[in-house]
Amino acid sequence: NLFLQTLYGAYTFNSIDDLENGVVNSYYYGRSKVDVTGRDDWAPSFGAMQLGFYAQDTWNATNRFTLTYGIRMDIPIFLDTPTKNDTFNNTDIAKNYGVYTNRKLSSTPLWSPRLGFRWKLTDDGRALLRGGLGVFTGRIPFVWLSNSFSNTGMEFEKYSLYSNDIKKLGDAFYFNTDPKGQAEMLQNATASTTEVDVFSKDFKFAQNLRANLAFEYMLPGDVKMTLEGLYSKTLNDIYYRNLNYEMDGDATVGSTYPSLSFDNRPMFKKQNAGYTDIMLLDNTSKGYTYNVSLKLEKSFNFGLDVMAAYTYGESKSINSATSSVAYSNWRYNETTGNSNAPELSVSDYSIPHRIVASLSYGKEYAKRFKSTVSLVYTGQSGAPYNVTYYGDLNGDGSNGNDLVFIPTDEQIDAMQFKATAKLDADQQKADLKAFLGSAKYLKDHRGEYYERNSDRMSFEHHFDFRFLQDFKFRVAKETHTLQFSVDIMNVGNLLNRKWGLESYMSNNSYSPITYSKGGEFQYTQGDKYDPFKEISNISSRWRCQLGLRYIF
């Protein structure tokens, strides 16, 4: 996995003027240690495989009832071990948590028993009850495992320079746009502390216990109805902890800063200054998903097929794991409490309401031709989003994972605000009161924490169009088909630029309030701040795809 963050250098500037004048505020650079790896773009590699064994039997108890049962065993096998780091392995943190960099993932068998049935309730087959219960094992993305091969603390080094550090380097440091010339500026710079990623002792692949029950019935007019429910309970899912930060005794934000007495989230303290972060990849059994769906469908003898379905569901998890990087998966997992023991909350992937409807018409003519036109509508709940502070309120080392406490006007009066060149503290308070008094969701939850993913962006509507043209011809004694296809995704946006739009928010989160340290805040967004103005550049556009398929 060749993924070196800031390999070409990352520069930040305080203003456009500073950018034009080359005045750098902060600089980040990472590379592999040439004396260890032999090259500055070294990529870790590891071998893995998974063996699967499955036994199944079917019992036809009657001509209407069938029972299928089986068991599967998966054995993950890892052929390589991350590099040993004696310095880290001898730290108190490593000893206390029983972790070390050169841990090889275990090859413990994962068992998945399963049971399913089909029961024809009537002799004519117009009514059917089917269902199943079983354990399902999945292979997690190996990029999550590769983090522990990349970040052992041995192969990589990172530089984090801020304004004072940059001044000390003098003329040797400058805004260098040459991606290969970054290291030349750092001859007199000192590499920063590094991150270490480790596995838990008993880390397992993801597993779920899943049950479903469905009732199918042919209604009058040959309309097929399907009512189905699905429930999935987490047995093993991924879960990240930053072992370099622990709760600072009984200290809370409120006890540390009297002006924030209403906020009782815990304060954190860094444990080992020799490392930026120590990320542990662990398992959790918390989490579940359920959904109930109703579908109606009918096929007409003149070539028309229609279908409509509605699904209601919910999904809750500890960590939705939206990134390939261990630190990012922990850092961007928003919480109102302990970031190393986050609360069970709505998943980033939860879609409570979903409607799907389709029309498809196909017509054969001239013996060798067939044209098919289809239109599919999808309507679903918008993506969930979060409201966080910009800054590290509780000292856990993460900038952006602290969900806001939505203060009342009286609590805002008690809070400490830091003036800017254009806004004094009183004006910031007045603007914040006005914003919270009118903002979507926030206005109805003053005096409460914003729970993770507790609100959503706007409901989404999309139409997709498809045209198929079949050309049939004989090859020897067989019929072959050449099929030409035209797919227009989000066709509504082709007809009207205001249709088919999808709301967008970076990282599905916005941070209206800046935490400036020392219990002080800044609010500079104005009294009419609107964080929902952006749309997704890709999903909100219509797209066309042409295809050609040869069927034989």
C-alpha positions as CSV (number, residue, x, y, z in Angstrom):
1,N,0.0,0.0,0.0
2,L,1.8,3.1,-1.2
3,F,0.2,5.9,0.7
4,L,2.6,8.5,2.0
5,Q,0.8,11.5,3.4
6,T,2.5,14.9,2.6
7,L,5.2,13.2,0.6
8,Y,5.2,16.3,-1.7
9,G,4.9,18.8,1.2
10,A,1.8,20.5,2.6
11,Y,1.8,24.2,3.2
12,T,-0.7,26.4,5.0
13,F,-1.0,30.2,4.8
14,N,-2.9,32.6,6.9
15,S,-4.1,34.7,4.0
16,I,-4.0,35.0,0.2
17,D,-1.5,37.8,0.6
18,D,0.8,35.4,2.6
19,L,0.4,32.8,-0.2
20,E,1.4,35.4,-2.9
21,N,4.4,36.5,-0.7
22,G,5.4,32.9,0.2
23,V,4.9,33.5,4.0
24,V,4.2,30.0,5.3
25,N,2.3,29.5,8.5
26,S,2.8,25.8,8.9
27,Y,4.4,23.0,6.9
28,Y,4.1,19.2,6.9
29,Y,6.2,16.6,5.2
30,G,6.5,12.9,5.4
31,R,8.9,10.3,3.9
32,S,10.3,6.9,4.4
33,K,13.7,6.7,6.1
34,V,16.1,6.0,3.3
35,D,18.7,4.5,5.7
36,V,16.1,1.9,6.8
37,T,14.1,1.3,3.6
38,G,16.6,2.2,0.9
39,R,14.3,4.7,-0.8
40,D,12.2,7.7,0.0
41,D,9.0,6.4,-1.5
42,W,9.1,2.9,0.1
43,A,5.7,1.1,0.2
44,P,5.0,-1.6,2.8
45,S,3.7,-4.9,1.5
46,F,2.3,-8.0,3.1
47,G,0.7,-11.3,2.0
48,A,-2.6,-12.6,3.1
49,M,-5.1,-15.3,2.1
50,Q,-8.4,-16.6,3.4
51,L,-9.5,-20.3,3.3
52,G,-13.2,-21.1,3.2
53,F,-14.9,-24.4,3.8
54,Y,-18.7,-24.9,3.5
55,A,-21.0,-27.8,4.0
56,Q,-24.7,-27.6,3.2
57,D,-27.7,-29.8,3.0
58,T,-31.3,-29.4,1.8
59,W,-34.2,-31.3,3.4
60,N,-37.5,-31.4,1.4
61,A,-39.8,-32.1,4.4
62,T,-42.9,-31.9,2.2
63,N,-43.6,-30.8,-1.3
64,R,-44.3,-27.4,0.1
65,F,-41.7,-27.0,2.9
66,T,-37.9,-26.9,2.3
67,L,-35.2,-26.5,4.9
68,T,-31.7,-25.6,4.0
69,Y,-28.9,-25.7,6.6
70,G,-25.2,-25.4,6.6
71,I,-22.0,-24.2,8.2
72,R,-19.1,-22.2,6.9
73,M,-15.6,-21.9,8.3
74,D,-13.3,-19.1,7.3
75,I,-9.6,-19.0,8.2
76,P,-7.7,-15.8,7.6
77,I,-4.0,-16.3,7.1
78,F,-1.4,-13.6,7.2
79,L,2.0,-14.4,5.7
80,D,3.9,-11.4,7.1
81,T,4.5,-9.6,10.3
82,P,5.0,-5.8,10.8
83,T,8.5,-4.6,11.7
84,K,9.6,-4.9,15.4
85,N,10.1,-1.6,17.2
86,D,11.9,-2.3,20.4
87,T,11.6,1.3,21.6
88,F,7.9,1.3,21.4
89,N,7.4,-2.2,22.6
90,N,9.2,-1.3,25.8
91,T,7.0,1.8,26.6
92,D,4.6,1.7,29.5
93,I,1.7,2.1,27.1
94,A,2.7,-1.0,25.1
95,K,3.1,-3.0,28.3
96,N,-0.1,-1.8,29.9
97,Y,-2.3,-2.6,26.9
98,G,-0.4,-5.7,25.8
99,V,0.4,-4.4,22.3
100,Y,3.5,-4.4,20.2
101,T,4.3,-3.5,16.6
102,N,5.4,-7.0,15.4
103,R,2.2,-8.7,16.2
104,K,0.9,-11.1,13.6
105,L,-2.8,-11.4,13.2
106,S,-4.1,-14.7,14.4
107,S,-5.5,-17.4,12.1
108,T,-8.4,-18.3,14.4
109,P,-11.2,-20.1,12.5
110,L,-14.5,-18.1,12.2
111,W,-17.6,-20.2,12.2
112,S,-20.8,-19.2,10.4
113,P,-23.7,-21.5,10.8
114,R,-26.8,-20.8,8.7
115,L,-30.4,-21.9,8.4
116,G,-33.0,-21.1,5.8
117,F,-36.5,-22.2,4.8
118,R,-39.1,-21.8,2.1
119,W,-42.8,-22.7,2.8
120,K,-45.4,-22.6,0.1
121,L,-48.6,-21.8,2.1
122,T,-50.9,-22.8,-0.8
123,D,-50.8,-25.5,-3.4
124,D,-51.0,-23.0,-6.2
125,G,-47.9,-21.2,-5.0
126,R,-49.7,-17.8,-4.7
127,A,-48.5,-17.5,-1.0
128,L,-44.9,-18.1,0.2
129,L,-43.2,-17.6,3.5
130,R,-39.4,-17.7,3.5
131,G,-36.7,-16.7,6.0
132,G,-33.3,-17.5,7.4
133,L,-30.9,-17.1,10.3
134,G,-27.2,-17.2,10.2
135,V,-23.8,-15.7,10.9
136,F,-21.9,-14.0,8.0
137,T,-18.2,-13.3,7.9
138,G,-16.7,-10.7,5.7
139,R,-13.1,-9.7,4.8
140,I,-12.4,-6.2,5.9
141,P,-10.5,-3.8,3.6
142,F,-6.8,-4.7,3.8
143,V,-5.9,-1.1,3.7
144,W,-7.0,-0.9,7.3
145,L,-4.5,-3.6,8.1
146,S,-1.8,-2.0,6.1
147,N,-1.7,0.9,8.5
148,S,0.1,-1.3,11.0
149,F,2.7,-2.3,8.4
150,S,3.2,1.4,7.5
151,N,3.2,2.9,10.9
152,T,5.6,0.9,13.1
153,G,7.6,3.9,13.9
154,M,10.6,2.5,12.1
155,E,10.2,3.1,8.4
156,F,8.8,6.6,8.2
157,E,9.6,10.1,9.6
158,K,7.4,13.2,9.6
159,Y,8.2,16.9,9.9
160,S,5.7,19.4,11.4
161,L,7.0,22.9,11.3
162,Y,5.1,26.0,12.5
163,S,5.9,29.7,12.1
164,N,8.5,29.8,14.9
165,D,10.2,26.6,13.5
166,I,10.2,28.0,10.0
167,K,11.8,31.3,11.2
168,K,14.7,29.4,12.7
169,L,15.5,27.8,9.4
170,G,15.9,31.2,7.8
171,D,16.5,31.4,4.0
172,A,17.0,27.6,3.8
173,F,13.2,27.2,4.0
174,Y,10.9,28.6,1.3
175,F,7.6,27.8,-0.5
176,N,9.0,25.1,-2.7
177,T,6.7,23.9,-5.5
178,D,9.1,21.1,-6.5
179,P,7.6,17.9,-5.1
180,K,11.0,16.2,-5.2
181,G,12.9,19.1,-3.6
182,Q,11.2,19.1,-0.1
183,A,13.9,17.3,1.8
184,E,16.6,19.7,0.7
185,M,15.1,22.5,2.8
186,L,15.1,20.3,6.0
187,Q,18.8,19.8,6.5
188,N,18.7,21.6,9.8
189,A,15.2,20.6,10.8
190,T,14.3,17.9,13.4
191,A,11.8,15.2,12.5
192,S,8.6,15.2,14.6
193,T,7.4,12.5,16.9
194,T,5.7,9.7,14.9
195,E,2.5,7.7,14.9
196,V,2.4,4.0,15.7
197,D,-0.5,1.7,14.7
198,V,-1.1,-1.7,16.3
199,F,-3.6,-4.6,16.3
200,S,-5.4,-5.8,19.4
201,K,-4.4,-9.3,20.6
202,D,-7.7,-11.0,19.5
203,F,-8.6,-8.9,16.5
204,K,-11.1,-10.7,14.2
205,F,-12.6,-10.1,10.8
206,A,-16.1,-8.6,10.7
207,Q,-19.0,-10.8,11.6
208,N,-22.8,-10.3,11.8
209,L,-25.7,-12.3,13.0
210,R,-28.5,-11.8,10.5
211,A,-32.1,-12.9,10.3
212,N,-34.8,-12.2,7.7
213,L,-38.4,-13.1,7.2
214,A,-40.4,-12.5,4.0
215,F,-44.0,-13.1,2.9
216,E,-44.8,-13.2,-0.8
217,Y,-48.4,-13.2,-2.1
218,M,-49.9,-12.9,-5.5
219,L,-52.7,-10.3,-5.2
220,P,-55.7,-10.1,-7.6
221,G,-54.7,-8.9,-11.0
222,D,-51.4,-10.9,-10.7
223,V,-49.7,-8.2,-8.7
224,K,-46.9,-9.7,-6.7
225,M,-46.5,-8.4,-3.1
226,T,-43.4,-8.9,-1.0
227,L,-43.2,-7.9,2.6
228,E,-39.8,-8.5,4.1
229,G,-37.9,-7.7,7.3
230,L,-34.2,-7.9,7.9
231,Y,-32.3,-7.6,11.2
232,S,-28.5,-7.7,11.6
233,K,-26.6,-7.7,14.9
234,T,-22.9,-6.8,15.1
235,L,-20.7,-9.6,16.4
236,N,-17.3,-8.2,15.4
237,D,-16.8,-4.8,13.9
238,I,-13.8,-2.5,13.8
239,Y,-13.2,0.0,16.5
240,Y,-10.3,2.5,16.9
241,R,-8.7,3.8,20.1
242,N,-5.9,6.3,20.5
243,L,-3.9,4.8,23.4
244,N,-1.7,7.9,23.6
245,Y,-4.7,9.9,25.1
246,E,-6.4,8.9,28.3
247,M,-9.1,10.7,30.4
248,D,-7.5,13.1,32.9
249,G,-9.0,11.7,36.0
250,D,-12.4,13.1,36.8
251,A,-11.7,16.4,35.0
252,T,-14.4,17.6,32.7
253,V,-14.7,20.6,30.4
254,G,-17.1,22.2,32.9
255,S,-14.8,21.7,35.9
256,T,-11.8,23.0,33.9
257,Y,-13.5,26.1,32.6
258,P,-16.3,27.4,34.9
259,S,-17.8,29.4,32.1
260,L,-18.7,26.0,30.5
261,S,-20.2,24.4,33.6
262,F,-23.0,23.0,31.4
263,D,-20.5,20.8,29.5
264,N,-19.6,17.6,31.3
265,R,-17.6,15.8,28.6
266,P,-14.2,14.4,30.0
267,M,-10.9,16.1,29.5
268,F,-7.9,14.1,28.2
269,K,-4.2,14.0,28.8
270,K,-1.4,12.9,26.5
271,Q,0.5,9.9,27.8
272,N,3.8,9.7,25.8
273,A,5.3,12.8,24.2
274,G,7.5,10.6,22.1
275,Y,4.6,9.7,19.8
276,T,1.9,11.8,18.2
277,D,-0.7,9.1,18.3
278,I,-0.9,5.4,19.1
279,M,-3.8,3.9,17.1
280,L,-5.2,0.5,18.2
281,L,-7.4,-1.4,15.7
282,D,-9.8,-3.4,17.9
283,N,-13.2,-5.1,17.7
284,T,-16.6,-4.1,19.1
285,S,-19.9,-6.1,19.3
286,K,-22.0,-3.0,19.6
287,G,-24.2,-2.1,16.6
288,Y,-27.2,-3.2,14.6
289,T,-29.2,-2.7,11.5
290,Y,-32.8,-3.4,10.6
291,N,-35.2,-2.6,7.8
292,V,-38.7,-3.4,6.7
293,S,-39.7,-3.2,3.0
294,L,-42.9,-3.6,1.0
295,K,-42.7,-4.2,-2.8
296,L,-45.4,-4.4,-5.4
297,E,-44.6,-5.6,-9.0
298,K,-46.5,-6.6,-12.1
299,S,-45.6,-7.8,-15.6
300,F,-48.1,-7.2,-18.4
301,N,-48.3,-9.5,-21.4
302,F,-47.7,-6.6,-23.8
303,G,-44.2,-5.9,-22.5
304,L,-44.7,-3.5,-19.7
305,D,-43.2,-4.2,-16.2
306,V,-43.9,-1.9,-13.2
307,M,-42.5,-2.0,-9.7
308,A,-42.7,0.2,-6.6
309,A,-41.0,-0.4,-3.2
310,Y,-40.7,1.4,0.1
311,T,-38.1,0.6,2.8
312,Y,-37.8,1.9,6.3
313,G,-34.7,1.1,8.3
314,E,-32.2,2.2,10.9
315,S,-28.5,1.5,11.4
316,K,-26.4,2.2,14.5
317,S,-22.7,1.7,15.0
318,I,-19.7,2.7,17.1
319,N,-17.5,3.8,14.2
320,S,-18.6,4.0,10.5
321,A,-14.9,3.8,9.3
322,T,-15.1,6.2,6.3
323,S,-11.4,6.5,5.8
324,S,-8.5,4.3,4.8
325,V,-6.3,5.9,7.5
326,A,-6.4,4.6,11.1
327,Y,-6.0,8.1,12.6
328,S,-8.7,9.6,10.4
329,N,-11.1,6.8,11.3
330,W,-10.7,7.7,15.0
331,R,-10.3,11.5,14.5
332,Y,-13.5,12.0,12.5
333,N,-15.7,9.8,14.6
334,E,-17.6,12.6,16.3
335,T,-18.6,12.2,20.0
336,T,-20.0,14.0,22.9
337,G,-18.0,12.0,25.4
338,N,-15.0,9.7,25.5
339,S,-13.5,9.5,22.0
340,N,-11.9,6.2,23.0
341,A,-15.3,4.7,24.0
342,P,-17.7,6.4,21.6
343,E,-21.4,6.1,22.2
344,L,-23.6,3.9,20.0
345,S,-25.3,6.2,17.5
346,V,-26.7,6.5,14.0
347,S,-24.4,5.2,11.4
348,D,-23.0,7.4,8.6
349,Y,-24.6,4.9,6.2
350,S,-28.1,4.9,7.7
351,I,-30.9,5.5,5.2
352,P,-34.2,5.5,7.2
353,H,-36.5,6.1,4.2
354,R,-36.0,4.8,0.6
355,I,-38.5,4.7,-2.2
356,V,-37.8,2.9,-5.6
357,A,-40.2,2.8,-8.5
358,S,-39.6,1.6,-12.1
359,L,-41.3,1.4,-15.4
360,S,-39.9,-0.7,-18.2
361,Y,-41.4,-1.4,-21.7
362,G,-39.9,-3.8,-24.2
363,K,-41.1,-4.5,-27.8
364,E,-39.9,-7.1,-30.2
365,Y,-40.4,-6.4,-33.9
366,A,-39.2,-7.6,-37.4
367,K,-38.2,-10.9,-35.8
368,R,-34.7,-9.8,-35.1
369,F,-35.0,-6.6,-33.2
370,K,-36.1,-5.5,-29.7
371,S,-36.2,-2.1,-28.1
372,T,-36.5,-1.5,-24.3
373,V,-37.1,1.8,-22.5
374,S,-36.8,2.0,-18.7
375,L,-37.2,4.8,-16.1
376,V,-36.2,4.3,-12.5
377,Y,-37.0,6.7,-9.6
378,T,-35.1,6.7,-6.4
379,G,-36.0,8.8,-3.4
380,Q,-34.2,8.6,-0.1
381,S,-33.4,10.4,3.1
382,G,-30.5,12.8,2.9
383,A,-27.1,11.9,4.4
384,P,-26.7,12.5,8.1
385,Y,-24.4,15.3,9.2
386,N,-22.7,16.6,12.4
387,V,-22.1,19.9,14.0
388,T,-18.7,20.2,15.7
389,Y,-16.4,22.7,17.2
390,Y,-13.4,23.8,15.1
391,G,-10.6,23.0,17.6
392,D,-9.8,20.5,20.3
393,L,-12.1,21.3,23.2
394,N,-11.3,18.3,25.5
395,G,-7.6,17.9,24.8
396,D,-7.9,14.5,23.1
397,G,-5.5,15.5,20.3
398,S,-8.3,15.6,17.6
399,N,-9.4,18.9,15.9
400,G,-12.9,18.4,14.8
401,N,-14.4,15.4,16.6
402,D,-16.1,17.3,19.5
403,L,-19.8,17.6,18.8
404,V,-21.2,21.0,19.9
405,F,-23.2,21.7,23.0
406,I,-26.0,23.8,21.6
407,P,-26.1,26.6,24.2
408,T,-29.1,28.7,25.3
409,D,-28.9,32.5,25.2
410,E,-28.1,32.5,28.9
411,Q,-25.3,30.0,28.5
412,I,-23.9,32.0,25.6
413,D,-23.8,35.0,27.9
414,A,-21.7,33.0,30.3
415,M,-19.2,31.7,27.6
416,Q,-15.9,33.5,27.0
417,F,-15.4,34.8,23.4
418,K,-12.2,36.1,21.9
419,A,-12.4,39.3,19.9
420,T,-11.2,39.5,16.3
421,A,-10.0,42.5,14.4
422,K,-13.5,43.0,13.1
423,L,-15.8,41.5,15.7
424,D,-15.8,42.1,19.5
425,A,-17.0,39.5,21.9
426,D,-20.4,41.0,22.4
427,Q,-21.1,41.0,18.6
428,Q,-20.0,37.4,18.3
429,K,-22.4,36.4,21.0
430,A,-25.3,38.3,19.4
431,D,-24.6,36.7,16.0
432,L,-24.4,33.2,17.6
433,K,-27.7,33.7,19.4
434,A,-29.4,34.7,16.1
435,F,-27.9,31.8,14.2
436,L,-28.8,29.2,16.8
437,G,-32.3,30.7,17.1
438,S,-33.0,30.0,13.4
439,A,-30.7,27.2,12.3
440,K,-32.2,23.9,11.1
441,Y,-32.5,21.4,14.0
442,L,-30.3,23.5,16.4
443,K,-33.1,25.9,17.2
444,D,-35.2,23.1,18.6
445,H,-32.4,21.6,20.8
446,R,-30.9,24.4,22.7
447,G,-29.3,23.3,26.0
448,E,-28.5,19.9,24.6
449,Y,-25.6,18.1,23.0
450,Y,-25.8,17.6,19.2
451,E,-25.8,13.8,19.1
452,R,-23.8,12.1,16.3
453,N,-25.8,12.0,13.0
454,S,-29.0,13.2,14.7
455,D,-30.1,15.3,11.7
456,R,-30.0,14.9,8.0
457,M,-29.7,16.9,4.8
458,S,-32.6,17.3,2.4
459,F,-34.5,14.4,0.9
460,E,-33.1,13.3,-2.4
461,H,-34.9,12.6,-5.7
462,H,-33.3,11.0,-8.7
463,F,-34.5,9.6,-12.0
464,D,-32.4,7.3,-14.2
465,F,-33.2,6.5,-17.8
466,R,-32.1,3.4,-19.9
467,F,-32.6,2.5,-23.5
468,L,-31.6,-0.9,-24.9
469,Q,-31.5,-1.9,-28.6
470,D,-31.1,-5.6,-29.4
471,F,-30.0,-6.9,-32.8
472,K,-30.4,-10.7,-33.1
473,F,-28.7,-12.8,-35.8
474,R,-27.8,-16.4,-36.4
475,V,-24.4,-17.9,-36.1
476,A,-24.6,-21.5,-37.3
477,K,-27.6,-22.8,-35.4
478,E,-27.4,-20.4,-32.4
479,T,-29.0,-17.0,-31.9
480,H,-26.6,-14.3,-30.9
481,T,-27.4,-10.8,-29.8
482,L,-25.6,-7.5,-30.2
483,Q,-27.0,-5.1,-27.6
484,F,-26.5,-1.3,-27.6
485,S,-27.3,0.6,-24.4
486,V,-27.7,4.3,-23.4
487,D,-27.9,5.1,-19.7
488,I,-28.6,8.6,-18.5
489,M,-28.1,8.8,-14.8
490,N,-30.0,11.6,-13.0
491,V,-31.8,12.4,-16.2
492,G,-34.0,15.0,-14.4
493,N,-31.0,17.3,-14.2
494,L,-30.7,17.1,-18.0
495,L,-34.2,18.5,-18.3
496,N,-34.0,21.1,-15.5
497,R,-30.8,22.2,-13.8
498,K,-32.7,22.5,-10.5
499,W,-33.8,18.9,-10.5
500,G,-31.8,16.0,-9.1
501,L,-29.6,18.0,-6.8
502,E,-27.9,16.4,-3.9
503,S,-26.7,18.3,-0.8
504,Y,-23.0,18.2,0.0
505,M,-21.1,18.9,3.1
506,S,-17.3,18.2,3.5
507,N,-16.9,15.1,5.8
508,N,-20.7,15.4,6.4
509,S,-19.9,17.9,9.1
510,Y,-19.7,21.7,9.7
511,S,-18.0,23.7,12.4
512,P,-19.6,27.1,13.0
513,I,-17.9,27.7,16.3
514,T,-14.1,27.9,16.7
515,Y,-12.5,26.9,20.0
516,S,-9.5,29.2,20.6
517,K,-8.1,27.3,23.7
518,G,-8.2,28.4,27.3
519,G,-12.0,28.1,27.4
520,E,-12.5,30.9,24.8
521,F,-14.4,30.7,21.5
522,Q,-14.9,32.7,18.4
523,Y,-18.0,32.9,16.1
524,T,-17.4,34.8,12.9
525,Q,-20.0,33.3,10.6
526,G,-22.6,36.1,11.0
527,D,-26.2,35.9,12.1
528,K,-27.5,34.4,8.8
529,Y,-24.9,31.6,8.3
530,D,-26.2,28.8,6.0
531,P,-24.1,25.6,5.9
532,F,-26.4,23.9,3.4
533,K,-25.7,25.9,0.3
534,E,-23.3,23.4,-1.4
535,I,-24.3,20.6,-3.7
536,S,-22.4,17.5,-4.8
537,N,-20.6,18.3,-8.0
538,I,-20.8,14.7,-9.3
539,S,-24.1,13.3,-8.0
540,S,-26.0,16.4,-8.8
541,R,-25.1,16.3,-12.5
542,W,-26.6,14.2,-15.2
543,R,-24.2,11.6,-16.7
544,C,-24.5,9.5,-19.8
545,Q,-23.0,6.1,-20.5
546,L,-22.9,4.3,-23.8
547,G,-22.5,0.5,-23.9
548,L,-22.1,-2.3,-26.3
549,R,-22.6,-6.0,-25.4
550,Y,-22.3,-9.2,-27.3
551,I,-24.5,-12.0,-26.0
552,F,-24.1,-15.6,-27.1
